[in-house]
């Protein structure tokens, strides 16, 4: 283990960089084998409790590294040091409604157990050697039924972030206004900036983002999501990048950035200045400024940045749109190209059903040619009933 990783682990045990969550389910184990033995149980927990995400902890640094790669959608942390104030802050920030102990319960500290009892958080011991996982799920379900809030909907589907709070302050609004000088406020502004593209290639990060057919296709503008592709050496000069990962603006330059909402736009502008210590003004476009179609209150789960990417391409009304890399986490080759370990599923704030419905309603507004390279996406769209009149009605409005 590198010294840098070891120091980061100690800092997290001391409460530095502690994540925040509306509600979580805490699963504590020791080795990767503990978590793999109950993988169906972890999958069930995602729907068995109304939680923002799972909190996965282990005392072992190598297990934490493995968990981050295996379950990228969840929070992975070492448990806090055995100190009362740290335990209290851990519970306050991450708000667990249940603690699941994998294996011998002596692996978790007595102080943590005491804090759980004080907070009224039940602990469930799961035998990782047990073969009957159905019985284990039954035990968890009986425990959940005794927790009044466990299945109540979470009012807000994303965790409260300090940067979001700062963005709402007078200082935050002043900074965001100062950083907004390169904002593209409408469709015509974006068309002009991109050179009036007739063919737009939209690539997510799924396996079909490296489809061999891409080498034979021509396009005028390339849209991508986040930054993972930058390490792959394939189609690494996008004209526009849609931001979901907080580190994207620090890793990518010389492109227009795309945001789904004004709130997310403000947070990223602040973070880019204060966290990345960059004075570079970002050039960006925010979908919410030109259409309400992807607003939070219209969907039961948050639309992904891939959806925002396709919606933006449709709004520009080119002659042709090519879509790849949006494989709905159903490609047999895994989550991403080169990623053989990551859990091939959606984060809990997103939904496959919502993604397909949103894309169906968006593409129904497009009168040009659409080429979908992703087989899972093409099959899913073909199975969706025709969108309703409300969904297909053009949501586009001019902000010029």
Protein Blocks (a to p, Z undefined) as FASTA:
>chain_A
ZZklmmmmmmmmnopaiacdfbdcddddfbfmlmmmmmmmmmmmmmmpccfbdcdddfbl
klmmmmmmmmmmbccdddddddfklmmmmmmmnopabdcdehjfklpcfklmmmmmmnop
acddddfkbmblmlmmmmmmmmmmmmmklmgccfblcdcdfklmmmmmmklmmmmmmmmm
mccfbfklmmmmnopaabdcdddfbfklmgfklmmpccfbdcdehjllmmnopajacfbd
cdfbfklmmmpghiacddfblklmmmmmmmmmmmnopabdcddddfklmocklgmklpcb
dcdfklmmmmmmmmnopabdcdehiloopafnbjbehiakbccdddfkbcfklmmmmmmm
mmmmpcbdcddfblklmmmmmmpccddfklmpcfbdcfZZ
